[in-house]
Amino acid sequence: MKRSIHSRLVDQRGSVSIEAAIASTALLLLCALMVAALATLAAYVQAVDIAGAAARAYAIGEAFEAPKGEVEISTSDGMIRSEARVPSPFGTMKASAQFPQEVVHEVQGD
């Protein structure tokens, strides 16, 4: 027994499969966005840490190499300023830190 074209068009069979496929795709996309957002937040925290460590290291005269990303150091009015850039899924995270430069005085003997 053949069904008419009209009854086939208004039939709801298979619509649940399509809705489930769309919903699971949306959930997967949402989870991927959440993971990328957490990775971006972690990159920002890492940029803050790297900027602070670089400024402290240069302030006391030590060399510093960033474990990830890049660091730019500048000196102005006795202050060491560092800017760290760390790549992330949603762009490059930037952070800066500033520390006073340490001045070492030599003690002269008697």
Biopython code that builds the backbone (N, CA, C, O; Angstrom):
import numpy as np
from Bio.PDB.StructureBuilder import StructureBuilder

atoms = [
    (1, "MET", "N", (0.838, -1.170, 0.000)),
    (1, "MET", "CA", (0.000, 0.000, 0.000)),
    (1, "MET", "C", (0.885, 1.237, 0.000)),
    (1, "MET", "O", (1.685, 1.445, 0.913)),
    (2, "LYS", "N", (0.734, 2.036, -1.016)),
    (2, "LYS", "CA", (1.533, 3.244, -1.137)),
    (2, "LYS", "C", (0.817, 4.396, -0.467)),
    (2, "LYS", "O", (-0.403, 4.545, -0.538)),
    (3, "ARG", "N", (1.642, 5.210, 0.193)),
    (3, "ARG", "CA", (1.064, 6.396, 0.830)),
    (3, "ARG", "C", (1.160, 7.555, -0.136)),
    (3, "ARG", "O", (2.039, 7.601, -0.997)),
    (4, "SER", "N", (0.255, 8.477, 0.018)),
    (4, "SER", "CA", (0.272, 9.630, -0.879)),
    (4, "SER", "C", (1.409, 10.575, -0.505)),
    (4, "SER", "O", (1.943, 10.509, 0.603)),
    (5, "ILE", "N", (1.767, 11.435, -1.416)),
    (5, "ILE", "CA", (2.842, 12.402, -1.185)),
    (5, "ILE", "C", (2.478, 13.334, -0.039)),
    (5, "ILE", "O", (3.338, 13.688, 0.768)),
    (6, "HIS", "N", (1.233, 13.730, 0.041)),
    (6, "HIS", "CA", (0.803, 14.636, 1.115)),
    (6, "HIS", "C", (0.989, 13.989, 2.485)),
    (6, "HIS", "O", (1.446, 14.651, 3.417)),
    (7, "SER", "N", (0.647, 12.725, 2.625)),
    (7, "SER", "CA", (0.792, 12.065, 3.931)),
    (7, "SER", "C", (2.264, 11.883, 4.293)),
    (7, "SER", "O", (2.616, 11.886, 5.473)),
    (8, "ARG", "N", (3.114, 11.726, 3.301)),
    (8, "ARG", "CA", (4.545, 11.619, 3.580)),
    (8, "ARG", "C", (5.125, 12.961, 4.029)),
    (8, "ARG", "O", (6.012, 12.986, 4.883)),
    (9, "LEU", "N", (4.652, 14.057, 3.480)),
    (9, "LEU", "CA", (5.172, 15.377, 3.840)),
    (9, "LEU", "C", (4.754, 15.810, 5.238)),
    (9, "LEU", "O", (5.518, 16.495, 5.918)),
    (10, "VAL", "N", (3.580, 15.434, 5.677)),
    (10, "VAL", "CA", (3.117, 15.841, 7.001)),
    (10, "VAL", "C", (3.474, 14.818, 8.076)),
    (10, "VAL", "O", (3.200, 15.038, 9.256)),
    (11, "ASP", "N", (4.075, 13.719, 7.683)),
    (11, "ASP", "CA", (4.475, 12.691, 8.640)),
    (11, "ASP", "C", (5.622, 13.215, 9.511)),
    (11, "ASP", "O", (6.549, 13.844, 9.001)),
    (12, "GLN", "N", (5.561, 12.960, 10.803)),
    (12, "GLN", "CA", (6.551, 13.457, 11.762)),
    (12, "GLN", "C", (7.692, 12.472, 12.009)),
    (12, "GLN", "O", (8.608, 12.778, 12.773)),
    (13, "ARG", "N", (7.658, 11.308, 11.386)),
    (13, "ARG", "CA", (8.703, 10.318, 11.626)),
    (13, "ARG", "C", (10.060, 10.856, 11.164)),
    (13, "ARG", "O", (10.179, 11.432, 10.083)),
    (14, "GLY", "N", (11.071, 10.656, 11.999)),
    (14, "GLY", "CA", (12.418, 11.117, 11.671)),
    (14, "GLY", "C", (12.741, 12.496, 12.205)),
    (14, "GLY", "O", (13.906, 12.896, 12.224)),
    (15, "SER", "N", (11.731, 13.227, 12.637)),
    (15, "SER", "CA", (12.001, 14.589, 13.123)),
    (15, "SER", "C", (12.755, 14.575, 14.447)),
    (15, "SER", "O", (13.527, 15.492, 14.725)),
    (16, "VAL", "N", (12.546, 13.559, 15.260)),
    (16, "VAL", "CA", (13.270, 13.462, 16.531)),
    (16, "VAL", "C", (14.758, 13.248, 16.271)),
    (16, "VAL", "O", (15.596, 13.796, 16.988)),
    (17, "SER", "N", (15.088, 12.472, 15.273)),
    (17, "SER", "CA", (16.499, 12.247, 14.931)),
    (17, "SER", "C", (17.171, 13.542, 14.506)),
    (17, "SER", "O", (18.307, 13.812, 14.894)),
    (18, "ILE", "N", (16.486, 14.330, 13.725)),
    (18, "ILE", "CA", (17.045, 15.607, 13.275)),
    (18, "ILE", "C", (17.207, 16.555, 14.454)),
    (18, "ILE", "O", (18.236, 17.218, 14.579)),
    (19, "GLU", "N", (16.204, 16.626, 15.316)),
    (19, "GLU", "CA", (16.294, 17.502, 16.489)),
    (19, "GLU", "C", (17.427, 17.063, 17.409)),
    (19, "GLU", "O", (18.140, 17.906, 17.954)),
    (20, "ALA", "N", (17.602, 15.771, 17.588)),
    (20, "ALA", "CA", (18.686, 15.262, 18.437)),
    (20, "ALA", "C", (20.046, 15.578, 17.824)),
    (20, "ALA", "O", (20.985, 15.914, 18.546)),
    (21, "ALA", "N", (20.160, 15.476, 16.524)),
    (21, "ALA", "CA", (21.428, 15.789, 15.857)),
    (21, "ALA", "C", (21.771, 17.270, 16.014)),
    (21, "ALA", "O", (22.925, 17.615, 16.269)),
    (22, "ILE", "N", (20.794, 18.131, 15.865)),
    (22, "ILE", "CA", (21.024, 19.573, 16.016)),
    (22, "ILE", "C", (21.366, 19.904, 17.465)),
    (22, "ILE", "O", (22.276, 20.693, 17.723)),
    (23, "ALA", "N", (20.648, 19.310, 18.404)),
    (23, "ALA", "CA", (20.905, 19.584, 19.825)),
    (23, "ALA", "C", (22.280, 19.080, 20.250)),
    (23, "ALA", "O", (22.987, 19.772, 20.982)),
    (24, "SER", "N", (22.668, 17.894, 19.807)),
    (24, "SER", "CA", (23.983, 17.374, 20.197)),
    (24, "SER", "C", (25.105, 18.199, 19.571)),
    (24, "SER", "O", (26.152, 18.386, 20.190)),
    (25, "THR", "N", (24.900, 18.689, 18.364)),
    (25, "THR", "CA", (25.893, 19.568, 17.740)),
    (25, "THR", "C", (26.010, 20.874, 18.508)),
    (25, "THR", "O", (27.115, 21.373, 18.718)),
    (26, "ALA", "N", (24.889, 21.428, 18.923)),
    (26, "ALA", "CA", (24.915, 22.673, 19.698)),
    (26, "ALA", "C", (25.601, 22.468, 21.045)),
    (26, "ALA", "O", (26.365, 23.327, 21.485)),
    (27, "LEU", "N", (25.338, 21.344, 21.702)),
    (27, "LEU", "CA", (25.999, 21.055, 22.980)),
    (27, "LEU", "C", (27.502, 20.865, 22.807)),
    (27, "LEU", "O", (28.290, 21.325, 23.634)),
    (28, "LEU", "N", (27.893, 20.198, 21.748)),
    (28, "LEU", "CA", (29.315, 20.007, 21.471)),
    (28, "LEU", "C", (29.999, 21.352, 21.215)),
    (28, "LEU", "O", (31.104, 21.590, 21.702)),
    (29, "LEU", "N", (29.355, 22.216, 20.465)),
    (29, "LEU", "CA", (29.895, 23.551, 20.200)),
    (29, "LEU", "C", (29.995, 24.363, 21.487)),
    (29, "LEU", "O", (30.983, 25.066, 21.700)),
    (30, "LEU", "N", (28.993, 24.274, 22.337)),
    (30, "LEU", "CA", (29.012, 24.980, 23.617)),
    (30, "LEU", "C", (30.158, 24.487, 24.499)),
    (30, "LEU", "O", (30.851, 25.291, 25.121)),
    (31, "CYS", "N", (30.358, 23.186, 24.554)),
    (31, "CYS", "CA", (31.471, 22.634, 25.349)),
    (31, "CYS", "C", (32.815, 23.086, 24.800)),
    (31, "CYS", "O", (33.717, 23.412, 25.571)),
    (32, "ALA", "N", (32.964, 23.111, 23.484)),
    (32, "ALA", "CA", (34.220, 23.564, 22.876)),
    (32, "ALA", "C", (34.476, 25.031, 23.197)),
    (32, "ALA", "O", (35.615, 25.412, 23.469)),
    (33, "LEU", "N", (33.440, 25.856, 23.170)),
    (33, "LEU", "CA", (33.593, 27.272, 23.518)),
    (33, "LEU", "C", (33.972, 27.448, 24.982)),
    (33, "LEU", "O", (34.774, 28.321, 25.315)),
    (34, "MET", "N", (33.403, 26.629, 25.853)),
    (34, "MET", "CA", (33.745, 26.721, 27.276)),
    (34, "MET", "C", (35.200, 26.329, 27.521)),
    (34, "MET", "O", (35.886, 26.969, 28.317)),
    (35, "VAL", "N", (35.669, 25.298, 26.853)),
    (35, "VAL", "CA", (37.068, 24.879, 26.995)),
    (35, "VAL", "C", (37.998, 25.968, 26.467)),
    (35, "VAL", "O", (39.021, 26.262, 27.084)),
    (36, "ALA", "N", (37.649, 26.565, 25.335)),
    (36, "ALA", "CA", (38.471, 27.643, 24.775)),
    (36, "ALA", "C", (38.476, 28.860, 25.694)),
    (36, "ALA", "O", (39.503, 29.523, 25.835)),
    (37, "ALA", "N", (37.339, 29.159, 26.321)),
    (37, "ALA", "CA", (37.283, 30.288, 27.255)),
    (37, "ALA", "C", (38.159, 30.026, 28.475)),
    (37, "ALA", "O", (38.846, 30.933, 28.945)),
    (38, "LEU", "N", (38.145, 28.810, 28.990)),
    (38, "LEU", "CA", (39.013, 28.468, 30.126)),
    (38, "LEU", "C", (40.487, 28.532, 29.738)),
    (38, "LEU", "O", (41.316, 28.976, 30.532)),
    (39, "ALA", "N", (40.817, 28.095, 28.536)),
    (39, "ALA", "CA", (42.205, 28.173, 28.071)),
    (39, "ALA", "C", (42.639, 29.627, 27.909)),
    (39, "ALA", "O", (43.793, 29.961, 28.175)),
    (40, "THR", "N", (41.728, 30.489, 27.477)),
    (40, "THR", "CA", (42.039, 31.912, 27.351)),
    (40, "THR", "C", (42.250, 32.534, 28.718)),
    (40, "THR", "O", (43.162, 33.342, 28.894)),
    (41, "LEU", "N", (41.434, 32.176, 29.677)),
    (41, "LEU", "CA", (41.605, 32.679, 31.043)),
    (41, "LEU", "C", (42.930, 32.204, 31.624)),
    (41, "LEU", "O", (43.627, 32.974, 32.285)),
    (42, "ALA", "N", (43.282, 30.959, 31.388)),
    (42, "ALA", "CA", (44.565, 30.436, 31.868)),
    (42, "ALA", "C", (45.735, 31.166, 31.213)),
    (42, "ALA", "O", (46.751, 31.410, 31.863)),
    (43, "ALA", "N", (45.603, 31.514, 29.941)),
    (43, "ALA", "CA", (46.664, 32.260, 29.255)),
    (43, "ALA", "C", (46.815, 33.655, 29.850)),
    (43, "ALA", "O", (47.932, 34.159, 29.960)),
    (44, "TYR", "N", (45.704, 34.287, 30.238)),
    (44, "TYR", "CA", (45.789, 35.608, 30.858)),
    (44, "TYR", "C", (46.491, 35.529, 32.217)),
    (44, "TYR", "O", (47.347, 36.357, 32.528)),
    (45, "VAL", "N", (46.128, 34.539, 33.014)),
    (45, "VAL", "CA", (46.778, 34.363, 34.323)),
    (45, "VAL", "C", (48.267, 34.098, 34.127)),
    (45, "VAL", "O", (49.094, 34.599, 34.888)),
    (46, "GLN", "N", (48.605, 33.319, 33.121)),
    (46, "GLN", "CA", (50.008, 33.044, 32.833)),
    (46, "GLN", "C", (50.730, 34.315, 32.382)),
    (46, "GLN", "O", (51.889, 34.521, 32.744)),
    (47, "ALA", "N", (50.070, 35.169, 31.599)),
    (47, "ALA", "CA", (50.681, 36.431, 31.166)),
    (47, "ALA", "C", (50.944, 37.343, 32.357)),
    (47, "ALA", "O", (51.986, 37.996, 32.415)),
    (48, "VAL", "N", (50.011, 37.397, 33.313)),
    (48, "VAL", "CA", (50.209, 38.205, 34.524)),
    (48, "VAL", "C", (51.406, 37.684, 35.310)),
    (48, "VAL", "O", (52.237, 38.468, 35.770)),
    (49, "ASP", "N", (51.499, 36.375, 35.466)),
    (49, "ASP", "CA", (52.609, 35.770, 36.201)),
    (49, "ASP", "C", (53.942, 36.028, 35.504)),
    (49, "ASP", "O", (54.927, 36.370, 36.159)),
    (50, "ILE", "N", (53.982, 35.869, 34.196)),
    (50, "ILE", "CA", (55.218, 36.082, 33.440)),
    (50, "ILE", "C", (55.648, 37.541, 33.509)),
    (50, "ILE", "O", (56.834, 37.825, 33.674)),
    (51, "ALA", "N", (54.703, 38.472, 33.385)),
    (51, "ALA", "CA", (55.049, 39.895, 33.442)),
    (51, "ALA", "C", (55.639, 40.255, 34.797)),
    (51, "ALA", "O", (56.641, 40.966, 34.862)),
    (52, "GLY", "N", (55.039, 39.779, 35.869)),
    (52, "GLY", "CA", (55.553, 40.058, 37.211)),
    (52, "GLY", "C", (56.922, 39.454, 37.441)),
    (52, "GLY", "O", (57.807, 40.106, 37.994)),
    (53, "ALA", "N", (57.102, 38.213, 37.021)),
    (53, "ALA", "CA", (58.392, 37.545, 37.204)),
    (53, "ALA", "C", (59.485, 38.220, 36.384)),
    (53, "ALA", "O", (60.617, 38.353, 36.849)),
    (54, "ALA", "N", (59.157, 38.643, 35.173)),
    (54, "ALA", "CA", (60.147, 39.304, 34.325)),
    (54, "ALA", "C", (60.553, 40.650, 34.911)),
    (54, "ALA", "O", (61.737, 40.984, 34.931)),
    (55, "ALA", "N", (59.582, 41.427, 35.388)),
    (55, "ALA", "CA", (59.901, 42.736, 35.977)),
    (55, "ALA", "C", (60.750, 42.569, 37.233)),
    (55, "ALA", "O", (61.712, 43.312, 37.429)),
    (56, "ARG", "N", (60.410, 41.611, 38.081)),
    (56, "ARG", "CA", (61.209, 41.367, 39.293)),
    (56, "ARG", "C", (62.625, 40.936, 38.933)),
    (56, "ARG", "O", (63.593, 41.424, 39.517)),
    (57, "ALA", "N", (62.748, 40.022, 37.974)),
    (57, "ALA", "CA", (64.070, 39.521, 37.589)),
    (57, "ALA", "C", (64.949, 40.646, 37.046)),
    (57, "ALA", "O", (66.110, 40.768, 37.437)),
    (58, "TYR", "N", (64.412, 41.457, 36.161)),
    (58, "TYR", "CA", (65.204, 42.548, 35.599)),
    (58, "TYR", "C", (65.489, 43.625, 36.636)),
    (58, "TYR", "O", (66.520, 44.293, 36.558)),
    (59, "ALA", "N", (64.601, 43.807, 37.599)),
    (59, "ALA", "CA", (64.819, 44.814, 38.645)),
    (59, "ALA", "C", (66.016, 44.469, 39.518)),
    (59, "ALA", "O", (66.701, 45.365, 40.010)),
    (60, "ILE", "N", (66.275, 43.182, 39.716)),
    (60, "ILE", "CA", (67.422, 42.792, 40.543)),
    (60, "ILE", "C", (68.627, 42.395, 39.697)),
    (60, "ILE", "O", (69.640, 41.937, 40.226)),
    (61, "GLY", "N", (68.513, 42.571, 38.380)),
    (61, "GLY", "CA", (69.648, 42.323, 37.504)),
    (61, "GLY", "C", (69.798, 40.900, 37.025)),
    (61, "GLY", "O", (70.875, 40.516, 36.569)),
    (62, "GLU", "N", (68.760, 40.114, 37.113)),
    (62, "GLU", "CA", (68.801, 38.721, 36.660)),
    (62, "GLU", "C", (68.217, 38.615, 35.252)),
    (62, "GLU", "O", (67.376, 39.418, 34.850)),
    (63, "ALA", "N", (68.677, 37.619, 34.523)),
    (63, "ALA", "CA", (68.114, 37.350, 33.198)),
    (63, "ALA", "C", (66.807, 36.571, 33.368)),
    (63, "ALA", "O", (66.649, 35.814, 34.326)),
    (64, "PHE", "N", (65.895, 36.759, 32.453)),
    (64, "PHE", "CA", (64.608, 36.057, 32.511)),
    (64, "PHE", "C", (64.231, 35.631, 31.106)),
    (64, "PHE", "O", (64.338, 36.404, 30.153)),
    (65, "GLU", "N", (63.785, 34.386, 30.992)),
    (65, "GLU", "CA", (63.282, 33.886, 29.723)),
    (65, "GLU", "C", (61.873, 33.358, 29.951)),
    (65, "GLU", "O", (61.651, 32.500, 30.807)),
    (66, "ALA", "N", (60.943, 33.865, 29.194)),
    (66, "ALA", "CA", (59.542, 33.472, 29.364)),
    (66, "ALA", "C", (59.349, 32.023, 28.928)),
    (66, "ALA", "O", (59.842, 31.623, 27.873)),
    (67, "PRO", "N", (58.629, 31.227, 29.736)),
    (67, "PRO", "CA", (58.372, 29.840, 29.350)),
    (67, "PRO", "C", (57.405, 29.725, 28.169)),
    (67, "PRO", "O", (57.402, 28.726, 27.451)),
    (68, "LYS", "N", (56.585, 30.763, 27.980)),
    (68, "LYS", "CA", (55.608, 30.761, 26.895)),
    (68, "LYS", "C", (55.356, 32.205, 26.485)),
    (68, "LYS", "O", (55.306, 33.086, 27.344)),
    (69, "GLY", "N", (55.200, 32.458, 25.219)),
    (69, "GLY", "CA", (54.925, 33.816, 24.765)),
    (69, "GLY", "C", (56.188, 34.645, 24.686)),
    (69, "GLY", "O", (57.289, 34.115, 24.542)),
    (70, "GLU", "N", (56.018, 35.955, 24.784)),
    (70, "GLU", "CA", (57.157, 36.861, 24.695)),
    (70, "GLU", "C", (57.017, 37.986, 25.708)),
    (70, "GLU", "O", (55.915, 38.320, 26.142)),
    (71, "VAL", "N", (58.164, 38.567, 26.079)),
    (71, "VAL", "CA", (58.198, 39.626, 27.086)),
    (71, "VAL", "C", (58.973, 40.806, 26.523)),
    (71, "VAL", "O", (60.013, 40.636, 25.887)),
    (72, "GLU", "N", (58.457, 41.993, 26.761)),
    (72, "GLU", "CA", (59.137, 43.226, 26.372)),
    (72, "GLU", "C", (59.428, 44.014, 27.642)),
    (72, "GLU", "O", (58.535, 44.226, 28.463)),
    (73, "ILE", "N", (60.675, 44.449, 27.807)),
    (73, "ILE", "CA", (61.107, 45.166, 29.004)),
    (73, "ILE", "C", (61.458, 46.597, 28.631)),
    (73, "ILE", "O", (62.092, 46.836, 27.603)),
    (74, "SER", "N", (61.050, 47.545, 29.458)),
    (74, "SER", "CA", (61.449, 48.944, 29.279)),
    (74, "SER", "C", (61.774, 49.535, 30.644)),
    (74, "SER", "O", (61.254, 49.090, 31.667)),
    (75, "THR", "N", (62.647, 50.551, 30.645)),
    (75, "THR", "CA", (63.059, 51.214, 31.880)),
    (75, "THR", "C", (62.741, 52.692, 31.762)),
    (75, "THR", "O", (63.029, 53.319, 30.742)),
    (76, "SER", "N", (62.144, 53.248, 32.811)),
    (76, "SER", "CA", (61.815, 54.667, 32.815)),
    (76, "SER", "C", (61.780, 55.167, 34.249)),
    (76, "SER", "O", (61.054, 54.623, 35.082)),
    (77, "ASP", "N", (62.559, 56.200, 34.543)),
    (77, "ASP", "CA", (62.588, 56.839, 35.863)),
    (77, "ASP", "C", (62.823, 55.840, 36.995)),
    (77, "ASP", "O", (62.157, 55.900, 38.028)),
    (78, "GLY", "N", (63.757, 54.934, 36.802)),
    (78, "GLY", "CA", (64.086, 53.971, 37.844)),
    (78, "GLY", "C", (63.078, 52.853, 38.017)),
    (78, "GLY", "O", (63.165, 52.083, 38.973)),
    (79, "MET", "N", (62.130, 52.756, 37.111)),
    (79, "MET", "CA", (61.124, 51.691, 37.175)),
    (79, "MET", "C", (61.324, 50.741, 35.996)),
    (79, "MET", "O", (61.556, 51.169, 34.866)),
    (80, "ILE", "N", (61.230, 49.469, 36.279)),
    (80, "ILE", "CA", (61.290, 48.435, 35.241)),
    (80, "ILE", "C", (59.854, 48.061, 34.906)),
    (80, "ILE", "O", (59.081, 47.685, 35.787)),
    (81, "ARG", "N", (59.504, 48.163, 33.642)),
    (81, "ARG", "CA", (58.153, 47.812, 33.202)),
    (81, "ARG", "C", (58.267, 46.651, 32.213)),
    (81, "ARG", "O", (59.050, 46.695, 31.264)),
    (82, "SER", "N", (57.481, 45.632, 32.455)),
    (82, "SER", "CA", (57.476, 44.487, 31.536)),
    (82, "SER", "C", (56.067, 44.280, 30.995)),
    (82, "SER", "O", (55.073, 44.491, 31.690)),
    (83, "GLU", "N", (56.015, 43.868, 29.751)),
    (83, "GLU", "CA", (54.732, 43.527, 29.140)),
    (83, "GLU", "C", (54.868, 42.132, 28.542)),
    (83, "GLU", "O", (55.732, 41.883, 27.702)),
    (84, "ALA", "N", (54.012, 41.240, 28.984)),
    (84, "ALA", "CA", (54.033, 39.854, 28.504)),
    (84, "ALA", "C", (52.857, 39.619, 27.575)),
    (84, "ALA", "O", (51.755, 40.115, 27.808)),
    (85, "ARG", "N", (53.104, 38.856, 26.519)),
    (85, "ARG", "CA", (52.061, 38.474, 25.579)),
    (85, "ARG", "C", (52.079, 36.951, 25.445)),
    (85, "ARG", "O", (53.107, 36.347, 25.139)),
    (86, "VAL", "N", (50.919, 36.351, 25.681)),
    (86, "VAL", "CA", (50.789, 34.890, 25.622)),
    (86, "VAL", "C", (49.651, 34.554, 24.658)),
    (86, "VAL", "O", (48.552, 35.091, 24.795)),
    (87, "PRO", "N", (49.899, 33.674, 23.684)),
    (87, "PRO", "CA", (48.830, 33.311, 22.748)),
    (87, "PRO", "C", (47.741, 32.483, 23.432)),
    (87, "PRO", "O", (48.008, 31.708, 24.350)),
    (88, "SER", "N", (46.510, 32.671, 22.960)),
    (88, "SER", "CA", (45.375, 31.921, 23.507)),
    (88, "SER", "C", (44.383, 31.643, 22.377)),
    (88, "SER", "O", (44.531, 32.190, 21.284)),
    (89, "PRO", "N", (43.384, 30.810, 22.618)),
    (89, "PRO", "CA", (42.408, 30.511, 21.567)),
    (89, "PRO", "C", (41.627, 31.733, 21.075)),
    (89, "PRO", "O", (41.218, 31.771, 19.915)),
    (90, "PHE", "N", (41.414, 32.729, 21.937)),
    (90, "PHE", "CA", (40.663, 33.919, 21.548)),
    (90, "PHE", "C", (41.568, 35.134, 21.429)),
    (90, "PHE", "O", (41.183, 36.219, 21.863)),
    (91, "GLY", "N", (42.747, 34.991, 20.863)),
    (91, "GLY", "CA", (43.652, 36.121, 20.679)),
    (91, "GLY", "C", (44.817, 36.071, 21.647)),
    (91, "GLY", "O", (44.988, 35.109, 22.395)),
    (92, "THR", "N", (45.609, 37.120, 21.617)),
    (92, "THR", "CA", (46.791, 37.197, 22.468)),
    (92, "THR", "C", (46.441, 37.912, 23.764)),
    (92, "THR", "O", (45.895, 39.016, 23.746)),
    (93, "MET", "N", (46.756, 37.279, 24.886)),
    (93, "MET", "CA", (46.522, 37.888, 26.192)),
    (93, "MET", "C", (47.745, 38.716, 26.573)),
    (93, "MET", "O", (48.881, 38.264, 26.436)),
    (94, "LYS", "N", (47.496, 39.936, 27.054)),
    (94, "LYS", "CA", (48.579, 40.843, 27.433)),
    (94, "LYS", "C", (48.450, 41.211, 28.902)),
    (94, "LYS", "O", (47.346, 41.365, 29.426)),
    (95, "ALA", "N", (49.596, 41.349, 29.557)),
    (95, "ALA", "CA", (49.625, 41.806, 30.947)),
    (95, "ALA", "C", (50.920, 42.580, 31.144)),
    (95, "ALA", "O", (51.916, 42.331, 30.465)),
    (96, "SER", "N", (50.894, 43.520, 32.081)),
    (96, "SER", "CA", (52.107, 44.289, 32.359)),
    (96, "SER", "C", (52.326, 44.362, 33.864)),
    (96, "SER", "O", (51.396, 44.220, 34.657)),
    (97, "ALA", "N", (53.584, 44.589, 34.232)),
    (97, "ALA", "CA", (53.956, 44.729, 35.641)),
    (97, "ALA", "C", (55.062, 45.766, 35.723)),
    (97, "ALA", "O", (55.785, 46.009, 34.757)),
    (98, "GLN", "N", (55.175, 46.367, 36.892)),
    (98, "GLN", "CA", (56.156, 47.425, 37.095)),
    (98, "GLN", "C", (56.801, 47.252, 38.465)),
    (98, "GLN", "O", (56.103, 47.057, 39.460)),
    (99, "PHE", "N", (58.138, 47.322, 38.522)),
    (99, "PHE", "CA", (58.878, 47.211, 39.773)),
    (99, "PHE", "C", (59.973, 48.264, 39.793)),
    (99, "PHE", "O", (60.505, 48.629, 38.744)),
    (100, "PRO", "N", (60.313, 48.753, 40.980)),
    (100, "PRO", "CA", (61.438, 49.697, 41.058)),
    (100, "PRO", "C", (62.755, 48.956, 40.842)),
    (100, "PRO", "O", (62.926, 47.815, 41.269)),
    (101, "GLN", "N", (63.667, 49.629, 40.175)),
    (101, "GLN", "CA", (64.964, 49.021, 39.912)),
    (101, "GLN", "C", (65.789, 49.003, 41.189)),
    (101, "GLN", "O", (65.871, 50.005, 41.899)),
    (102, "GLU", "N", (66.394, 47.869, 41.475)),
    (102, "GLU", "CA", (67.241, 47.729, 42.659)),
    (102, "GLU", "C", (68.569, 48.424, 42.404)),
    (102, "GLU", "O", (69.169, 48.272, 41.340)),
    (103, "VAL", "N", (69.022, 49.187, 43.393)),
    (103, "VAL", "CA", (70.316, 49.850, 43.290)),
    (103, "VAL", "C", (71.243, 49.174, 44.283)),
    (103, "VAL", "O", (70.953, 49.111, 45.478)),
    (104, "VAL", "N", (72.348, 48.675, 43.785)),
    (104, "VAL", "CA", (73.305, 47.974, 44.633)),
    (104, "VAL", "C", (74.412, 48.953, 45.005)),
    (104, "VAL", "O", (75.082, 49.504, 44.132)),
    (105, "HIS", "N", (74.599, 49.166, 46.303)),
    (105, "HIS", "CA", (75.663, 50.041, 46.796)),
    (105, "HIS", "C", (76.808, 49.170, 47.273)),
    (105, "HIS", "O", (76.611, 48.197, 48.000)),
    (106, "GLU", "N", (77.990, 49.532, 46.858)),
    (106, "GLU", "CA", (79.163, 48.790, 47.313)),
    (106, "GLU", "C", (79.629, 49.369, 48.636)),
    (106, "GLU", "O", (79.716, 50.585, 48.804)),
    (107, "VAL", "N", (79.925, 48.490, 49.559)),
    (107, "VAL", "CA", (80.423, 48.908, 50.870)),
    (107, "VAL", "C", (81.938, 49.004, 50.771)),
    (107, "VAL", "O", (82.613, 48.041, 50.406)),
    (108, "GLN", "N", (82.458, 50.175, 51.100)),
    (108, "GLN", "CA", (83.907, 50.366, 51.031)),
    (108, "GLN", "C", (84.521, 49.990, 52.366)),
    (108, "GLN", "O", (84.036, 50.384, 53.426)),
    (109, "GLY", "N", (85.579, 49.234, 52.296)),
    (109, "GLY", "CA", (86.254, 48.779, 53.511)),
    (109, "GLY", "C", (87.105, 49.871, 54.139)),
    (109, "GLY", "O", (87.447, 50.853, 53.479)),
    (110, "ASP", "N", (87.448, 49.704, 55.416)),
    (110, "ASP", "CA", (88.256, 50.705, 56.144)),
    (110, "ASP", "C", (89.670, 50.659, 55.719)),
    (110, "ASP", "O", (90.491, 51.426, 56.222)),
]
sb = StructureBuilder()
sb.init_structure("model")
sb.init_model(0)
sb.init_chain("A")
sb.init_seg("    ")
for serial, (resi, resn, name, xyz) in enumerate(atoms, 1):
    if name == "N":
        sb.init_residue(resn, " ", resi, " ")
    sb.init_atom(name, np.array(xyz, "f"), 0.0, 1.0, " ", f" {name:<3s}", serial, name[0])
structure = sb.get_structure()
